[in-house]
Amino acid sequence: MSILDPVWTALLYLAAAVFFILALRGLSSPRTARRGNLVGALGAVIAVVTVFLSARLENIPWILGAIVVGSAVAAPVARRVRMTQMPQLVALFNGVGGGAAALVALLELGHAGEPWVRVAIGFTLLVGAVSFAGSGITFAKLQELMTTRPVVFYGLPVVMSVVLLAAVASGIAVVVSGSLPLAVLLLVLGLAAGVLLVLPVGGADVPIVISLLNAFTGLAVAASGVVLGNVLLVVAGTLVGASGTILTRAMAAAMGRSVAGILFGAFRGGSTAGSTAVSERPVRSSSPEDVAVLLGYAQRVIIVPGYGLAVAQGQHTAAELALALEARGIQVDFAIHPVAGRMPGHMNVLLAEANVPYESLKEMGEINPEFKTTDVALVVGANDVVNPAAKTSSGSPIYGMPILEVAEARQVVFLKRSMRPGFAGIENELLFEPQTSLLFGDAKESLAQVLGAVKAL
């Protein structure tokens, strides 16, 4: 027997929905992101408690046990994960959400009397399974459990087409007949479609696919809300689907690519390759002392952080270096590309952890005009986001991607571990220009050596 009457249930669901919307608003800025997370968590607590108090639930001990086990697994993982592995964690959480929605739809098939409810069930089964399987492949690629290069085999487009057509046919059959075996077949076809969708995606494009699959999960959750007759699930799923779609489009625009080109570019050779080939072309190397002299006697320095900085956990050392330079009267800013790190906002959060002032974090559109008057651009672990090939090489997989105009600085210093290319799998011609020098080594260690040399000037 439910404790809450329908009016109070509706009001609490409305409050939870408002909290979800406010959470999304808070997450739009690094200044308010933490508060936005807390507001969203409060909305989720209200929603779960409302379900327990208003619905006639069976097997409550099993439900509580599942919540305890899930919390015991998820909390330590979320606390210990490195910022560099955040996209992988998002992929896992997203896949679990899509899989859960698909399983709920499968279990509800026997209780669906109306055809329109079975339409929602078929949609949830297919989209949820695609999200679950696709998210698993993105996790494996980012975690390097499999190759990051596009996986393409002869006849893949035909296989994908056959699987999708079979899935649509199975979905129609499920709506008409309500057959459980056909629903299971639809689930399996959805899993196959998710794998085939992500296999051809390579390198730097994988985080964009994670965002797209996040939108898929939101749509599956919204459809499961229709299946269960739960308005809050419809609202929450729609918010996730809309925000995931907006983020996907923003990331694709930041890379100068279309979503279709990202998903199917490998079929025509346009997907980022994720090459690991090491260039043997000669470059001008520097020592930490040489770099310190360049920085210490400059008037304007722009630091360009990339994924290499995040992997090395060098954000605190980079912040210390900026403070040491500012103490010498040098103007220092951090140039942030929209997809620096791997996902939008990733680098902002990383540098905020090191107490870099928000005012020093300059977005691409704001900082690009200032490179012309910059004495030294210090590129730490970035490659593709400063590669001039995005503007000059029409055959490049990153052609058309907006980049940071590092090449316009008077001096450019790259801190790199090796001459391996970035995720796009192509060389950066800027590395071989006369104004460019390279300091090889772990980003954190190199920054520490440069910092020590600056202090010794």
N, C-alpha and C positions, 0 to 999 in steps of 0.2 A: 504494500500500500504506500502511495506517495505521500510525503509530508507537505510539500509545497503545492499550493493550488496553481492553476494555469496562469493566473495573472502575475503572481510572483515569479513563476518560471520565466515568463516572457520578459519581465523587467530585468531579471538577472542576466538572461541571455543578451538583452540589449546592452546592459552595462559591460558585459564581456566583449561584445562586438565593438563598442566605443573604445575600450582599452586596446583592442587589437589595432584599430585605426590610429590611435595616438602612439602606439608602439612603432608603427611604420613611419609616422612623422618624426619620431625621435631618432630613428635609425638613419635618417637622411643627413645627419651631421655628426662628426666625431665628438663635438661638444656635448651632444644630448644622447649619444648612442647607448651609454650605460643605463641612463634613466629609461630610455625606450625599451631596452631589454627587460628591465624590472617591471615596467608597466605591462608589457606583453605577458610576462610570466604570471602577474597578478590576474590578468584576464583569463589565462588558461586555468588557474586554480579555481576561479569563480565558476568557469564552465564545467569543470569536472565535479565540483561539489554540487552544483545545481543538478547535474545528471543523477547523482546518487540520491538526492533528496526528492527528485520529481518523477523519476522513471521507476517502473516496476522491474527491478533487476533480479535475475536468477544467478545462482552460483557466485554470490558476492565474495566468498572466501577465495575462489579461483581468480576473480578480478583483482582483488587486493594483492594476492600473491604475485600476479603478473606485474602489477605496478611496482611492488617492492623489488622484484628481480630486475626489471627494466631499469629502475633507478639505481640499483646497486652496480649495474654494468655501465650505464651511461654517465653517471656523475664522475667517477674517477677518470674515465676516458676523456671527457670534456675538459676536466681540470688539467690533465697532464699533456694534452695535445699541444704541439708547437704551433706557432702562428704559421709557419711554412706548410704545415699539414692541415690547415683549416679547410681548404677546398676538399680534401679527401673526407674529412669529417662531415662536411655539408653533404657530400655525395652519399655517404652511408645513411645519414639521418633522412635524407630525401628519399632514398630507395626504400627504407623501412616504412616511411609514410605511404608511398605508392603501393607497396606490397600489402600493407595492412588494409588499405581501402579495397584492394582487389579481393582479399580473403573475406572481408565483411560482405561484399557484394555476392560472393559465391555462397556464403552461408544463408543469405537472405533470399536466395532464388526460390526456395520452397515456400516462402511466405508472400511472394509477389503475385497478387491476383490480377492487377491491372497491367495491360500491355505497356503503358507509358513508364511504369515502374521497371519493367523488364528492359526497356530501352536504357534507362539509367544504369541498370545492373550491367548490361552488355558494355556500355561505354566505360564504366568503372573498371570492369575486368580487363578490358583491352589497354586502356591508358595507364592504369595502375601497374599492370604487368610490364608494359614498355618502360615505365619509369624505374621499376625495381631492377630489371635486368640491365637497362642502360646505365643506371647509376653504379651498378656493380662493375661494369666494364670501365667506366670513368675512374672509379677508385683504383682499379688494378693498373690502369695506365699511369695515373699520377703517382701511385706508390711504387711504380716501376716493377710490379709483379709480372708485367707483360711489356712487350715493346710499346714505346710511345709513338712509333711510326704508324702511318695509316696501314691497316690490314685490308688489302683488296685482293680478291681472287677472281678468276675468269667466271663470268656469268653472275657476279654478285647483284647487279641491278635487276636481272631477271628473277633471281631467287627472292630478293626483297619484294618485288612486285607480286610474285606468286603468294608469298606469305601474307602480305597485306590484303590481297583479294580474298584469300582463304579466311582471313580473320573477319573481314566484312561479311562474307557469306555465313560464317559461323555465328556472328553476332545477330544477323537477321534471323537465323534459325532459332537462336536462343529466345529472341523476342516472340517469335511465333509459337514455339512449342514449350518453352520453359524447361527444356531438357538439361539435366545436370551433366551428363556426359559431354554434350555439346558445349556447355559452359566451361568445363575443364579443358576441352580442346581449344576454346577461345583463349583461355588463360595461357596455355602452352604456346599458342601462336603469338600472343602478345609478348611473352618472354623472348621468343625467337626474334621478333621484330625489334625489340629493345637492343639485343646483342648486335644484330645486323646494322642498326642505325648508327651505333657508336664505333664499331670496328673501323670504318674508313676515316674516322676523325683522328688527327694526329697533333702532337706537340702542343703549341700554345692555344689551339682551338678547344681543348678539352674543358677548361673552366667555363667557356661559353655554353657548351652542351650541358654542363651541370646546371647552369641557370635555366636553360630551356626545359630540362627534365624536372626542375623544381616547379616550373609553371604547369607541366603535365600533372605532377602530383597534386597541385592545388585544384586543378580541374577534376581529378579523380575524387578528391575529398569532397568537393562541392557536389558531385554527382552522387556520392555515397550519402550525403545529407538528404538528397531527394529520396533515396532508397529507404533511409531510416525515418524520414519525416522530421528531421532535425534542422531547424532554420539556422542555428548557429554554425553548424558544419557547412551549410551552403555559403554563409557569409564569410567564414574563415577561409574556406577553400577558394572562393572567388578572389579574396584579397591576395592570397598566396599566388594564385594563377596570374592575376593582373600584375603584381609586383615582379614576379619572375619573368613575365613577358617584357615589361619595361626594361628590366635589367639586361635581359638578353639582347634587346635592340640597342641599348646603350653600349654594351660591350662590343657588339658587332660593329657599330659605328666607330668606336674608338680604334678598331683594327682595320677600318676601311673595307669591311667585307659585308656581304649579305649573309643572312642566316642560311639560305639555301646553298650558297657557296661554301660555307663552313661545313655543312653536313655532307654535301655531295661533291665538293671540290676535288677529292682524291680521284674521282672517276675521270677527270680531265686534267689531272696533274696540278691542281691548284691548291691543295691542302698543305698546311705546314707539315714539314717532314719529320722534324725532330731528329735531325742528323747528329751523329756524334763524331764525325770526321774532324781530325785536327789539321789545321792549316800549317804548312811549312814555309809560308812566305815570310821574309824578314820584316821585323818591326823594330822600333826604337824603344829599348828598355830603359827603365829608370830605377834608381835606388830610393829608399824612403827619405834619405837626406835630400836628394834632388827634388823630390815632390814637395818636401817641407819648404825648401827655398822658394819654389814657385808659389806655393800657397801663402807663405809668411810675408812675402813682399808684394802681394797682390792688393788691389783695392776692392775688387768684387769677385766673389767665389760662389758658384752654384754647385751644390752637391746633387747628383742624380742617383738615387738609390734604386736598386733592382732586386731581382730574386736572389742573386748571389749574396747580397747583404743580409737578406732574411734567413737564408740557409745557414750562414755563418753566425747568426745572432749578433751581428755587429752594430745594431742600432744604438746601443749605449755608447760605444766608442765613437761612432759618427757624431753623436750629440756632443760628446766631450771635445772632439776636434772642432766642431762649430763654435763652441764656447771659447776655446783657446784662440781661434782666429778672431772672433769678435772682440776679445780682450786686447788684441793688437790693433783695433780700429777698423777691421775688415768687415765689409758687409757680406753676410752669408745667408743664402736661402736654399731650400730643398725643392727641387723640381719633381713634381709627381705626375707621372703618366697615368691615365685612367685605368690601365690594366697592369701597372707596375706591381710586382709581387705575384700575382696570378689572378686576382679578382679585384673589382673596384672597392676602394676603401681599405684594402689589405695593408698597403704601405702606410697609409695614414695612421691606422691603429698601431702598427709596429713602432712608428716613430713617436706616437703619443705615449707609448709605454716607456720610452726613454726621456719623456718630459721635454721633447722638442716643442716650442711654442707653436700654436696653430697658425699664428701670423707668419711663421717662417715656412710653412708648407704651401707652396704655390702650385696651383693647377696648371696644366699645359697651356691653355689659352692665355693665362695671365703671365707666365714666365717666358714664353717663347720670344716675344719682342725684346727681352732683356739680355739674351745671349750675345747680341751684337756688342754690348758694352761690358761684357764679362771678361775678366782677365784669365780665369782658370775655371773650366768645367771639370769637376771631379766625378767620374762615372764609376759607381761602386756596384759591380755585379749585374749591370744592365747591358743589354746588347740590341735586341730587336727594336726596342722602343726609341733608340737613337740612331738606327741604321738608315743612312741616306738612300739606300736602295728602295725604300718605301716611296720615294719621290722620283727616283731617276731610272729605275729598272722595271720596265713594264712586264717583264716575264717573271719577276720575283713573286713568291707566294705572299709577301707582305705589301706588295705594290698598292698604293692608295691608303695605307694605314697612316693616320696622323702621328707624327713623331715629335719628340723634343728636339729643337734645333741646336743641338750641341755643337755641330760642325761650325757654327758661326762664332763660337768663342775664340779668343786669341790663342789660348792653349787648352788642350784637352788631355786629361790624364785618365786612363782606364785602369781600374783595379780588377784584375781577372785571375782566376785560378789557372787557366790554361787557354790555349787558342781554339778550344772547341767553340763552335757557333752556338747561338741561342736556340730556342725551341723551334724557330722557323727553319733551322737547318741550312742557313746560308751565311757566307762570310760578310763581315761588316767592313766595307772599304775604308771607313773612317779610321780604322786601326792602322792603316798603312800610310796615312797622310803625314806630311812633314811637321804639322803642329801637334801631332799626337804622340804621347809616350805611354808605355805600359809598365805597371808594377805588378809582377806576378806573385801569387800566393793567396792564402786564405784571407778573405775580406777583413775579418775581425783582427787577425794578426797584422796585416798590412796597415790597417788604420791605426793600430796601437803603435806601430813603429813610426809612422808618419807623425802621430801625435807627440811622441817622445822627441822626435827631431824638431818639431815646431817649438816645443817648450824650451829646447836647448839653443834656439837662435838668439 
